[in-house]
Amino acid sequence: MVKVDNVNVARKVIKFIDAFEDHDDVQNVFSNFEIDDSIVGQLEE
């Protein structure tokens, strides 16, 4: 697992994963990142 402990990096990772999930030719998306709870709280603001 890769820990994401920076708000800007977390936003980029989520945006990147969302782009893959939204693509018509992609069936499954897997990842190995973990966002710290404190960062998740900041993302929800």
mmCIF entry with sequence, helices, sheets and N, C-alpha, C, O atoms, coordinates in Angstrom:
data_MODEL
# 
_entry.id   MODEL 
# 
_entity.id                         1 
_entity.type                       polymer 
_entity.pdbx_number_of_molecules   1 
# 
_entity_poly.entity_id                      1 
_entity_poly.type                           'polypeptide(L)' 
_entity_poly.nstd_linkage                   no 
_entity_poly.nstd_monomer                   no 
_entity_poly.pdbx_seq_one_letter_code       MVKVDNVNVARKVIKFIDAFEDHDDVQNVFSNFEIDDSIVGQLEE 
_entity_poly.pdbx_seq_one_letter_code_can   MVKVDNVNVARKVIKFIDAFEDHDDVQNVFSNFEIDDSIVGQLEE 
_entity_poly.pdbx_strand_id                 A 
# 
loop_
_entity_poly_seq.entity_id 
_entity_poly_seq.num 
_entity_poly_seq.mon_id 
_entity_poly_seq.hetero 
1 1  MET n 
1 2  VAL n 
1 3  LYS n 
1 4  VAL n 
1 5  ASP n 
1 6  ASN n 
1 7  VAL n 
1 8  ASN n 
1 9  VAL n 
1 10 ALA n 
1 11 ARG n 
1 12 LYS n 
1 13 VAL n 
1 14 ILE n 
1 15 LYS n 
1 16 PHE n 
1 17 ILE n 
1 18 ASP n 
1 19 ALA n 
1 20 PHE n 
1 21 GLU n 
1 22 ASP n 
1 23 HIS n 
1 24 ASP n 
1 25 ASP n 
1 26 VAL n 
1 27 GLN n 
1 28 ASN n 
1 29 VAL n 
1 30 PHE n 
1 31 SER n 
1 32 ASN n 
1 33 PHE n 
1 34 GLU n 
1 35 ILE n 
1 36 ASP n 
1 37 ASP n 
1 38 SER n 
1 39 ILE n 
1 40 VAL n 
1 41 GLY n 
1 42 GLN n 
1 43 LEU n 
1 44 GLU n 
1 45 GLU n 
# 
_struct_asym.id          A 
_struct_asym.entity_id   1 
# 
loop_
_struct_conf.conf_type_id 
_struct_conf.id 
_struct_conf.pdbx_PDB_helix_id 
_struct_conf.beg_label_comp_id 
_struct_conf.beg_label_asym_id 
_struct_conf.beg_label_seq_id 
_struct_conf.pdbx_beg_PDB_ins_code 
_struct_conf.end_label_comp_id 
_struct_conf.end_label_asym_id 
_struct_conf.end_label_seq_id 
_struct_conf.pdbx_end_PDB_ins_code 
_struct_conf.beg_auth_comp_id 
_struct_conf.beg_auth_asym_id 
_struct_conf.beg_auth_seq_id 
_struct_conf.end_auth_comp_id 
_struct_conf.end_auth_asym_id 
_struct_conf.end_auth_seq_id 
_struct_conf.pdbx_PDB_helix_class 
_struct_conf.details 
_struct_conf.pdbx_PDB_helix_length 
HELX_P HELX_P1 AA1 VAL A 7  ? ASP A 22 ? VAL A 7  ASP A 22 1 ? 16 
HELX_P HELX_P2 AA2 ASP A 37 ? LEU A 43 ? ASP A 37 LEU A 43 1 ? 7  
# 
_struct_conf_type.id          HELX_P 
_struct_conf_type.criteria    ? 
_struct_conf_type.reference   ? 
# 
_struct_sheet.id               AA1 
_struct_sheet.type             ? 
_struct_sheet.number_strands   2 
_struct_sheet.details          ? 
# 
_struct_sheet_order.sheet_id     AA1 
_struct_sheet_order.range_id_1   1 
_struct_sheet_order.range_id_2   2 
_struct_sheet_order.offset       ? 
_struct_sheet_order.sense        parallel 
# 
loop_
_struct_sheet_range.sheet_id 
_struct_sheet_range.id 
_struct_sheet_range.beg_label_comp_id 
_struct_sheet_range.beg_label_asym_id 
_struct_sheet_range.beg_label_seq_id 
_struct_sheet_range.pdbx_beg_PDB_ins_code 
_struct_sheet_range.end_label_comp_id 
_struct_sheet_range.end_label_asym_id 
_struct_sheet_range.end_label_seq_id 
_struct_sheet_range.pdbx_end_PDB_ins_code 
_struct_sheet_range.beg_auth_comp_id 
_struct_sheet_range.beg_auth_asym_id 
_struct_sheet_range.beg_auth_seq_id 
_struct_sheet_range.end_auth_comp_id 
_struct_sheet_range.end_auth_asym_id 
_struct_sheet_range.end_auth_seq_id 
AA1 1 VAL A 2  ? VAL A 4  ? VAL A 2  VAL A 4  
AA1 2 PHE A 33 ? ILE A 35 ? PHE A 33 ILE A 35 
# 
loop_
_atom_site.group_PDB 
_atom_site.id 
_atom_site.type_symbol 
_atom_site.label_atom_id 
_atom_site.label_alt_id 
_atom_site.label_comp_id 
_atom_site.label_asym_id 
_atom_site.label_entity_id 
_atom_site.label_seq_id 
_atom_site.pdbx_PDB_ins_code 
_atom_site.Cartn_x 
_atom_site.Cartn_y 
_atom_site.Cartn_z 
_atom_site.occupancy 
_atom_site.B_iso_or_equiv 
_atom_site.pdbx_formal_charge 
_atom_site.auth_seq_id 
_atom_site.auth_comp_id 
_atom_site.auth_asym_id 
_atom_site.auth_atom_id 
_atom_site.pdbx_PDB_model_num 
ATOM 1   N N  . MET A 1 1  ? 0.832   -1.182 0.000   1.00 0.00 ? 1  MET A N  1 
ATOM 2   C CA . MET A 1 1  ? 0.000   0.000  0.000   1.00 0.00 ? 1  MET A CA 1 
ATOM 3   C C  . MET A 1 1  ? 0.879   1.249  0.000   1.00 0.00 ? 1  MET A C  1 
ATOM 4   O O  . MET A 1 1  ? 1.954   1.280  0.600   1.00 0.00 ? 1  MET A O  1 
ATOM 5   N N  . VAL A 1 2  ? 0.403   2.246  -0.670  1.00 0.00 ? 2  VAL A N  1 
ATOM 6   C CA . VAL A 1 2  ? 1.091   3.530  -0.723  1.00 0.00 ? 2  VAL A CA 1 
ATOM 7   C C  . VAL A 1 2  ? 0.245   4.520  0.071   1.00 0.00 ? 2  VAL A C  1 
ATOM 8   O O  . VAL A 1 2  ? -0.924  4.741  -0.247  1.00 0.00 ? 2  VAL A O  1 
ATOM 9   N N  . LYS A 1 3  ? 0.833   5.110  1.094   1.00 0.00 ? 3  LYS A N  1 
ATOM 10  C CA . LYS A 1 3  ? 0.110   6.095  1.899   1.00 0.00 ? 3  LYS A CA 1 
ATOM 11  C C  . LYS A 1 3  ? 0.175   7.458  1.228   1.00 0.00 ? 3  LYS A C  1 
ATOM 12  O O  . LYS A 1 3  ? 1.242   7.921  0.825   1.00 0.00 ? 3  LYS A O  1 
ATOM 13  N N  . VAL A 1 4  ? -0.970  8.080  1.120   1.00 0.00 ? 4  VAL A N  1 
ATOM 14  C CA . VAL A 1 4  ? -1.070  9.435  0.582   1.00 0.00 ? 4  VAL A CA 1 
ATOM 15  C C  . VAL A 1 4  ? -1.324  10.351 1.767   1.00 0.00 ? 4  VAL A C  1 
ATOM 16  O O  . VAL A 1 4  ? -2.362  10.266 2.423   1.00 0.00 ? 4  VAL A O  1 
ATOM 17  N N  . ASP A 1 5  ? -0.354  11.237 2.034   1.00 0.00 ? 5  ASP A N  1 
ATOM 18  C CA . ASP A 1 5  ? -0.479  12.105 3.202   1.00 0.00 ? 5  ASP A CA 1 
ATOM 19  C C  . ASP A 1 5  ? -0.373  13.581 2.841   1.00 0.00 ? 5  ASP A C  1 
ATOM 20  O O  . ASP A 1 5  ? 0.011   14.411 3.665   1.00 0.00 ? 5  ASP A O  1 
ATOM 21  N N  . ASN A 1 6  ? -0.721  13.894 1.593   1.00 0.00 ? 6  ASN A N  1 
ATOM 22  C CA . ASN A 1 6  ? -0.700  15.266 1.108   1.00 0.00 ? 6  ASN A CA 1 
ATOM 23  C C  . ASN A 1 6  ? -2.034  15.534 0.418   1.00 0.00 ? 6  ASN A C  1 
ATOM 24  O O  . ASN A 1 6  ? -2.473  14.741 -0.414  1.00 0.00 ? 6  ASN A O  1 
ATOM 25  N N  . VAL A 1 7  ? -2.669  16.630 0.754   1.00 0.00 ? 7  VAL A N  1 
ATOM 26  C CA . VAL A 1 7  ? -3.998  16.943 0.204   1.00 0.00 ? 7  VAL A CA 1 
ATOM 27  C C  . VAL A 1 7  ? -3.951  17.080 -1.315  1.00 0.00 ? 7  VAL A C  1 
ATOM 28  O O  . VAL A 1 7  ? -4.823  16.558 -2.010  1.00 0.00 ? 7  VAL A O  1 
ATOM 29  N N  . ASN A 1 8  ? -2.956  17.767 -1.827  1.00 0.00 ? 8  ASN A N  1 
ATOM 30  C CA . ASN A 1 8  ? -2.864  17.971 -3.276  1.00 0.00 ? 8  ASN A CA 1 
ATOM 31  C C  . ASN A 1 8  ? -2.659  16.660 -4.014  1.00 0.00 ? 8  ASN A C  1 
ATOM 32  O O  . ASN A 1 8  ? -3.262  16.435 -5.063  1.00 0.00 ? 8  ASN A O  1 
ATOM 33  N N  . VAL A 1 9  ? -1.817  15.800 -3.475  1.00 0.00 ? 9  VAL A N  1 
ATOM 34  C CA . VAL A 1 9  ? -1.577  14.496 -4.095  1.00 0.00 ? 9  VAL A CA 1 
ATOM 35  C C  . VAL A 1 9  ? -2.840  13.652 -4.029  1.00 0.00 ? 9  VAL A C  1 
ATOM 36  O O  . VAL A 1 9  ? -3.172  12.965 -4.995  1.00 0.00 ? 9  VAL A O  1 
ATOM 37  N N  . ALA A 1 10 ? -3.548  13.692 -2.912  1.00 0.00 ? 10 ALA A N  1 
ATOM 38  C CA . ALA A 1 10 ? -4.788  12.930 -2.764  1.00 0.00 ? 10 ALA A CA 1 
ATOM 39  C C  . ALA A 1 10 ? -5.814  13.365 -3.809  1.00 0.00 ? 10 ALA A C  1 
ATOM 40  O O  . ALA A 1 10 ? -6.482  12.526 -4.413  1.00 0.00 ? 10 ALA A O  1 
ATOM 41  N N  . ARG A 1 11 ? -5.936  14.658 -4.021  1.00 0.00 ? 11 ARG A N  1 
ATOM 42  C CA . ARG A 1 11 ? -6.882  15.157 -5.035  1.00 0.00 ? 11 ARG A CA 1 
ATOM 43  C C  . ARG A 1 11 ? -6.500  14.655 -6.425  1.00 0.00 ? 11 ARG A C  1 
ATOM 44  O O  . ARG A 1 11 ? -7.365  14.255 -7.204  1.00 0.00 ? 11 ARG A O  1 
ATOM 45  N N  . LYS A 1 12 ? -5.208  14.676 -6.731  1.00 0.00 ? 12 LYS A N  1 
ATOM 46  C CA . LYS A 1 12 ? -4.740  14.206 -8.037  1.00 0.00 ? 12 LYS A CA 1 
ATOM 47  C C  . LYS A 1 12 ? -4.991  12.719 -8.216  1.00 0.00 ? 12 LYS A C  1 
ATOM 48  O O  . LYS A 1 12 ? -5.406  12.284 -9.290  1.00 0.00 ? 12 LYS A O  1 
ATOM 49  N N  . VAL A 1 13 ? -4.744  11.938 -7.175  1.00 0.00 ? 13 VAL A N  1 
ATOM 50  C CA . VAL A 1 13 ? -4.957  10.491 -7.253  1.00 0.00 ? 13 VAL A CA 1 
ATOM 51  C C  . VAL A 1 13 ? -6.433  10.188 -7.466  1.00 0.00 ? 13 VAL A C  1 
ATOM 52  O O  . VAL A 1 13 ? -6.781  9.359  -8.306  1.00 0.00 ? 13 VAL A O  1 
ATOM 53  N N  . ILE A 1 14 ? -7.290  10.840 -6.725  1.00 0.00 ? 14 ILE A N  1 
ATOM 54  C CA . ILE A 1 14 ? -8.724  10.611 -6.865  1.00 0.00 ? 14 ILE A CA 1 
ATOM 55  C C  . ILE A 1 14 ? -9.208  11.022 -8.252  1.00 0.00 ? 14 ILE A C  1 
ATOM 56  O O  . ILE A 1 14 ? -10.014 10.319 -8.862  1.00 0.00 ? 14 ILE A O  1 
ATOM 57  N N  . LYS A 1 15 ? -8.722  12.152 -8.749  1.00 0.00 ? 15 LYS A N  1 
ATOM 58  C CA . LYS A 1 15 ? -9.098  12.609 -10.083 1.00 0.00 ? 15 LYS A CA 1 
ATOM 59  C C  . LYS A 1 15 ? -8.631  11.617 -11.149 1.00 0.00 ? 15 LYS A C  1 
ATOM 60  O O  . LYS A 1 15 ? -9.349  11.350 -12.113 1.00 0.00 ? 15 LYS A O  1 
ATOM 61  N N  . PHE A 1 16 ? -7.435  11.077 -10.971 1.00 0.00 ? 16 PHE A N  1 
ATOM 62  C CA . PHE A 1 16 ? -6.860  10.101 -11.896 1.00 0.00 ? 16 PHE A CA 1 
ATOM 63  C C  . PHE A 1 16 ? -7.695  8.814  -11.914 1.00 0.00 ? 16 PHE A C  1 
ATOM 64  O O  . PHE A 1 16 ? -8.023  8.296  -12.982 1.00 0.00 ? 16 PHE A O  1 
ATOM 65  N N  . ILE A 1 17 ? -8.032  8.308  -10.735 1.00 0.00 ? 17 ILE A N  1 
ATOM 66  C CA . ILE A 1 17 ? -8.839  7.090  -10.632 1.00 0.00 ? 17 ILE A CA 1 
ATOM 67  C C  . ILE A 1 17 ? -10.231 7.318  -11.213 1.00 0.00 ? 17 ILE A C  1 
ATOM 68  O O  . ILE A 1 17 ? -10.752 6.458  -11.924 1.00 0.00 ? 17 ILE A O  1 
ATOM 69  N N  . ASP A 1 18 ? -10.833 8.461  -10.919 1.00 0.00 ? 18 ASP A N  1 
ATOM 70  C CA . ASP A 1 18 ? -12.155 8.780  -11.468 1.00 0.00 ? 18 ASP A CA 1 
ATOM 71  C C  . ASP A 1 18 ? -12.145 8.820  -12.994 1.00 0.00 ? 18 ASP A C  1 
ATOM 72  O O  . ASP A 1 18 ? -13.097 8.376  -13.634 1.00 0.00 ? 18 ASP A O  1 
ATOM 73  N N  . ALA A 1 19 ? -11.075 9.350  -13.574 1.00 0.00 ? 19 ALA A N  1 
ATOM 74  C CA . ALA A 1 19 ? -10.970 9.419  -15.030 1.00 0.00 ? 19 ALA A CA 1 
ATOM 75  C C  . ALA A 1 19 ? -10.951 8.020  -15.631 1.00 0.00 ? 19 ALA A C  1 
ATOM 76  O O  . ALA A 1 19 ? -11.588 7.774  -16.655 1.00 0.00 ? 19 ALA A O  1 
ATOM 77  N N  . PHE A 1 20 ? -10.230 7.111  -15.003 1.00 0.00 ? 20 PHE A N  1 
ATOM 78  C CA . PHE A 1 20 ? -10.214 5.724  -15.484 1.00 0.00 ? 20 PHE A CA 1 
ATOM 79  C C  . PHE A 1 20 ? -11.588 5.082  -15.351 1.00 0.00 ? 20 PHE A C  1 
ATOM 80  O O  . PHE A 1 20 ? -12.052 4.415  -16.276 1.00 0.00 ? 20 PHE A O  1 
ATOM 81  N N  . GLU A 1 21 ? -12.235 5.273  -14.222 1.00 0.00 ? 21 GLU A N  1 
ATOM 82  C CA . GLU A 1 21 ? -13.547 4.657  -13.984 1.00 0.00 ? 21 GLU A CA 1 
ATOM 83  C C  . GLU A 1 21 ? -14.592 5.166  -14.969 1.00 0.00 ? 21 GLU A C  1 
ATOM 84  O O  . GLU A 1 21 ? -15.502 4.428  -15.344 1.00 0.00 ? 21 GLU A O  1 
ATOM 85  N N  . ASP A 1 22 ? -14.468 6.415  -15.387 1.00 0.00 ? 22 ASP A N  1 
ATOM 86  C CA . ASP A 1 22 ? -15.438 7.010  -16.303 1.00 0.00 ? 22 ASP A CA 1 
ATOM 87  C C  . ASP A 1 22 ? -15.208 6.627  -17.765 1.00 0.00 ? 22 ASP A C  1 
ATOM 88  O O  . ASP A 1 22 ? -16.083 6.837  -18.604 1.00 0.00 ? 22 ASP A O  1 
ATOM 89  N N  . HIS A 1 23 ? -14.049 6.074  -18.070 1.00 0.00 ? 23 HIS A N  1 
ATOM 90  C CA . HIS A 1 23 ? -13.720 5.709  -19.449 1.00 0.00 ? 23 HIS A CA 1 
ATOM 91  C C  . HIS A 1 23 ? -14.540 4.496  -19.867 1.00 0.00 ? 23 HIS A C  1 
ATOM 92  O O  . HIS A 1 23 ? -14.652 3.532  -19.110 1.00 0.00 ? 23 HIS A O  1 
ATOM 93  N N  . ASP A 1 24 ? -15.113 4.537  -21.066 1.00 0.00 ? 24 ASP A N  1 
ATOM 94  C CA . ASP A 1 24 ? -15.999 3.470  -21.539 1.00 0.00 ? 24 ASP A CA 1 
ATOM 95  C C  . ASP A 1 24 ? -15.302 2.130  -21.724 1.00 0.00 ? 24 ASP A C  1 
ATOM 96  O O  . ASP A 1 24 ? -15.927 1.086  -21.536 1.00 0.00 ? 24 ASP A O  1 
ATOM 97  N N  . ASP A 1 25 ? -14.026 2.133  -22.088 1.00 0.00 ? 25 ASP A N  1 
ATOM 98  C CA . ASP A 1 25 ? -13.319 0.891  -22.370 1.00 0.00 ? 25 ASP A CA 1 
ATOM 99  C C  . ASP A 1 25 ? -12.756 0.210  -21.125 1.00 0.00 ? 25 ASP A C  1 
ATOM 100 O O  . ASP A 1 25 ? -12.241 -0.905 -21.216 1.00 0.00 ? 25 ASP A O  1 
ATOM 101 N N  . VAL A 1 26 ? -12.842 0.851  -19.983 1.00 0.00 ? 26 VAL A N  1 
ATOM 102 C CA . VAL A 1 26 ? -12.292 0.296  -18.745 1.00 0.00 ? 26 VAL A CA 1 
ATOM 103 C C  . VAL A 1 26 ? -13.382 -0.475 -18.011 1.00 0.00 ? 26 VAL A C  1 
ATOM 104 O O  . VAL A 1 26 ? -14.470 0.047  -17.766 1.00 0.00 ? 26 VAL A O  1 
ATOM 105 N N  . GLN A 1 27 ? -13.075 -1.728 -17.662 1.00 0.00 ? 27 GLN A N  1 
ATOM 106 C CA . GLN A 1 27 ? -14.048 -2.556 -16.969 1.00 0.00 ? 27 GLN A CA 1 
ATOM 107 C C  . GLN A 1 27 ? -13.818 -2.570 -15.460 1.00 0.00 ? 27 GLN A C  1 
ATOM 108 O O  . GLN A 1 27 ? -14.781 -2.537 -14.694 1.00 0.00 ? 27 GLN A O  1 
ATOM 109 N N  . ASN A 1 28 ? -12.563 -2.618 -15.022 1.00 0.00 ? 28 ASN A N  1 
ATOM 110 C CA . ASN A 1 28 ? -12.227 -2.665 -13.599 1.00 0.00 ? 28 ASN A CA 1 
ATOM 111 C C  . ASN A 1 28 ? -11.060 -1.727 -13.315 1.00 0.00 ? 28 ASN A C  1 
ATOM 112 O O  . ASN A 1 28 ? -10.163 -1.565 -14.142 1.00 0.00 ? 28 ASN A O  1 
ATOM 113 N N  . VAL A 1 29 ? -11.084 -1.123 -12.157 1.00 0.00 ? 29 VAL A N  1 
ATOM 114 C CA . VAL A 1 29 ? -9.987  -0.264 -11.719 1.00 0.00 ? 29 VAL A CA 1 
ATOM 115 C C  . VAL A 1 29 ? -9.544  -0.742 -10.339 1.00 0.00 ? 29 VAL A C  1 
ATOM 116 O O  . VAL A 1 29 ? -10.355 -0.863 -9.421  1.00 0.00 ? 29 VAL A O  1 
ATOM 117 N N  . PHE A 1 30 ? -8.259  -1.008 -10.208 1.00 0.00 ? 30 PHE A N  1 
ATOM 118 C CA . PHE A 1 30 ? -7.690  -1.429 -8.943  1.00 0.00 ? 30 PHE A CA 1 
ATOM 119 C C  . PHE A 1 30 ? -6.642  -0.411 -8.523  1.00 0.00 ? 30 PHE A C  1 
ATOM 120 O O  . PHE A 1 30 ? -6.029  0.237  -9.371  1.00 0.00 ? 30 PHE A O  1 
ATOM 121 N N  . SER A 1 31 ? -6.434  -0.266 -7.227  1.00 0.00 ? 31 SER A N  1 
ATOM 122 C CA . SER A 1 31 ? -5.435  0.690  -6.755  1.00 0.00 ? 31 SER A CA 1 
ATOM 123 C C  . SER A 1 31 ? -4.779  0.162  -5.492  1.00 0.00 ? 31 SER A C  1 
ATOM 124 O O  . SER A 1 31 ? -5.256  -0.787 -4.870  1.00 0.00 ? 31 SER A O  1 
ATOM 125 N N  . ASN A 1 32 ? -3.682  0.794  -5.132  1.00 0.00 ? 32 ASN A N  1 
ATOM 126 C CA . ASN A 1 32 ? -2.959  0.396  -3.926  1.00 0.00 ? 32 ASN A CA 1 
ATOM 127 C C  . ASN A 1 32 ? -2.595  1.616  -3.087  1.00 0.00 ? 32 ASN A C  1 
ATOM 128 O O  . ASN A 1 32 ? -1.510  1.673  -2.508  1.00 0.00 ? 32 ASN A O  1 
ATOM 129 N N  . PHE A 1 33 ? -3.497  2.587  -3.021  1.00 0.00 ? 33 PHE A N  1 
ATOM 130 C CA . PHE A 1 33 ? -3.220  3.768  -2.216  1.00 0.00 ? 33 PHE A CA 1 
ATOM 131 C C  . PHE A 1 33 ? -4.170  3.825  -1.027  1.00 0.00 ? 33 PHE A C  1 
ATOM 132 O O  . PHE A 1 33 ? -5.276  3.285  -1.052  1.00 0.00 ? 33 PHE A O  1 
ATOM 133 N N  . GLU A 1 34 ? -3.699  4.493  0.004   1.00 0.00 ? 34 GLU A N  1 
ATOM 134 C CA . GLU A 1 34 ? -4.482  4.683  1.221   1.00 0.00 ? 34 GLU A CA 1 
ATOM 135 C C  . GLU A 1 34 ? -4.342  6.135  1.639   1.00 0.00 ? 34 GLU A C  1 
ATOM 136 O O  . GLU A 1 34 ? -3.233  6.627  1.847   1.00 0.00 ? 34 GLU A O  1 
ATOM 137 N N  . ILE A 1 35 ? -5.469  6.816  1.762   1.00 0.00 ? 35 ILE A N  1 
ATOM 138 C CA . ILE A 1 35 ? -5.455  8.220  2.141   1.00 0.00 ? 35 ILE A CA 1 
ATOM 139 C C  . ILE A 1 35 ? -5.688  8.320  3.644   1.00 0.00 ? 35 ILE A C  1 
ATOM 140 O O  . ILE A 1 35 ? -6.636  7.739  4.171   1.00 0.00 ? 35 ILE A O  1 
ATOM 141 N N  . ASP A 1 36 ? -4.821  9.056  4.329   1.00 0.00 ? 36 ASP A N  1 
ATOM 142 C CA . ASP A 1 36 ? -4.953  9.242  5.768   1.00 0.00 ? 36 ASP A CA 1 
ATOM 143 C C  . ASP A 1 36 ? -6.301  9.872  6.095   1.00 0.00 ? 36 ASP A C  1 
ATOM 144 O O  . ASP A 1 36 ? -6.826  10.669 5.318   1.00 0.00 ? 36 ASP A O  1 
ATOM 145 N N  . ASP A 1 37 ? -6.857  9.510  7.250   1.00 0.00 ? 37 ASP A N  1 
ATOM 146 C CA . ASP A 1 37 ? -8.170  10.040 7.660   1.00 0.00 ? 37 ASP A CA 1 
ATOM 147 C C  . ASP A 1 37 ? -8.179  11.550 7.763   1.00 0.00 ? 37 ASP A C  1 
ATOM 148 O O  . ASP A 1 37 ? -9.185  12.184 7.445   1.00 0.00 ? 37 ASP A O  1 
ATOM 149 N N  . SER A 1 38 ? -7.076  12.140 8.203   1.00 0.00 ? 38 SER A N  1 
ATOM 150 C CA . SER A 1 38 ? -7.012  13.598 8.322   1.00 0.00 ? 38 SER A CA 1 
ATOM 151 C C  . SER A 1 38 ? -7.097  14.262 6.941   1.00 0.00 ? 38 SER A C  1 
ATOM 152 O O  . SER A 1 38 ? -7.662  15.347 6.806   1.00 0.00 ? 38 SER A O  1 
ATOM 153 N N  . ILE A 1 39 ? -6.542  13.618 5.933   1.00 0.00 ? 39 ILE A N  1 
ATOM 154 C CA . ILE A 1 39 ? -6.589  14.148 4.572   1.00 0.00 ? 39 ILE A CA 1 
ATOM 155 C C  . ILE A 1 39 ? -8.004  13.999 4.003   1.00 0.00 ? 39 ILE A C  1 
ATOM 156 O O  . ILE A 1 39 ? -8.492  14.890 3.308   1.00 0.00 ? 39 ILE A O  1 
ATOM 157 N N  . VAL A 1 40 ? -8.655  12.880 4.296   1.00 0.00 ? 40 VAL A N  1 
ATOM 158 C CA . VAL A 1 40 ? -10.021 12.664 3.831   1.00 0.00 ? 40 VAL A CA 1 
ATOM 159 C C  . VAL A 1 40 ? -10.931 13.758 4.363   1.00 0.00 ? 40 VAL A C  1 
ATOM 160 O O  . VAL A 1 40 ? -11.796 14.256 3.642   1.00 0.00 ? 40 VAL A O  1 
ATOM 161 N N  . GLY A 1 41 ? -10.741 14.130 5.613   1.00 0.00 ? 41 GLY A N  1 
ATOM 162 C CA . GLY A 1 41 ? -11.529 15.215 6.203   1.00 0.00 ? 41 GLY A CA 1 
ATOM 163 C C  . GLY A 1 41 ? -11.328 16.524 5.472   1.00 0.00 ? 41 GLY A C  1 
ATOM 164 O O  . GLY A 1 41 ? -12.277 17.285 5.286   1.00 0.00 ? 41 GLY A O  1 
ATOM 165 N N  . GLN A 1 42 ? -10.112 16.791 5.058   1.00 0.00 ? 42 GLN A N  1 
ATOM 166 C CA . GLN A 1 42 ? -9.822  18.017 4.323   1.00 0.00 ? 42 GLN A CA 1 
ATOM 167 C C  . GLN A 1 42 ? -10.404 17.983 2.925   1.00 0.00 ? 42 GLN A C  1 
ATOM 168 O O  . GLN A 1 42 ? -10.791 19.022 2.392   1.00 0.00 ? 42 GLN A O  1 
ATOM 169 N N  . LEU A 1 43 ? -10.473 16.811 2.325   1.00 0.00 ? 43 LEU A N  1 
ATOM 170 C CA . LEU A 1 43 ? -11.026 16.687 0.981   1.00 0.00 ? 43 LEU A CA 1 
ATOM 171 C C  . LEU A 1 43 ? -12.533 16.919 0.973   1.00 0.00 ? 43 LEU A C  1 
ATOM 172 O O  . LEU A 1 43 ? -13.076 17.406 -0.018  1.00 0.00 ? 43 LEU A O  1 
ATOM 173 N N  . GLU A 1 44 ? -13.211 16.579 2.062   1.00 0.00 ? 44 GLU A N  1 
ATOM 174 C CA . GLU A 1 44 ? -14.655 16.730 2.139   1.00 0.00 ? 44 GLU A CA 1 
ATOM 175 C C  . GLU A 1 44 ? -15.096 18.165 2.355   1.00 0.00 ? 44 GLU A C  1 
ATOM 176 O O  . GLU A 1 44 ? -16.276 18.475 2.195   1.00 0.00 ? 44 GLU A O  1 
ATOM 177 N N  . GLU A 1 45 ? -14.180 19.043 2.714   1.00 0.00 ? 45 GLU A N  1 
ATOM 178 C CA . GLU A 1 45 ? -14.529 20.443 2.956   1.00 0.00 ? 45 GLU A CA 1 
ATOM 179 C C  . GLU A 1 45 ? -14.815 21.200 1.697   1.00 0.00 ? 45 GLU A C  1 
ATOM 180 O O  . GLU A 1 45 ? -15.123 22.390 1.748   1.00 0.00 ? 45 GLU A O  1 
# 
